[in-house]
Amino acid sequence: MVDTVTPQVRSRTMAQIKSKGMKPEMQVRRLLHRLGYRYRLHRKDLPGRPDLVFPARRKVIFVNGCFWHLHSDCPKVRIPATNRQYWLTKLKRNKARDEQNVELLEANGWAVTTVWECQLQDMASTAERLVAFLDS
């Protein structure tokens, strides 16, 4: 498969992908706020800058895109055919960094959960899981 856009267009498109305030994160934030939970965002002093931080509960939530964080057995994870080795290296590095951040947080007494983009298809079960996590 050949890339259908110029390198300049591809670069501009990729530069627009941000790490904060994306649709999946906003869905989780709205859900938890509606359920009465209050949180801090992207604390820089914690490993991995968790998306949602609940300091009094010592709990954090990461909201991950399935592609960018290599969600196992997820249909949304499709490695591009062009420059495949670059993408595999990059995405595996993201996954390894995620695992290391979770280990560091847990070693410092934080409970960690991850919400995957594909799980937001069923908001009811996501809400149940998050409430169980936050209230435990």
Order of alpha helices (4+ residues) and beta strands (2+ residues): alpha-alpha-beta-beta-beta-alpha-beta-alpha
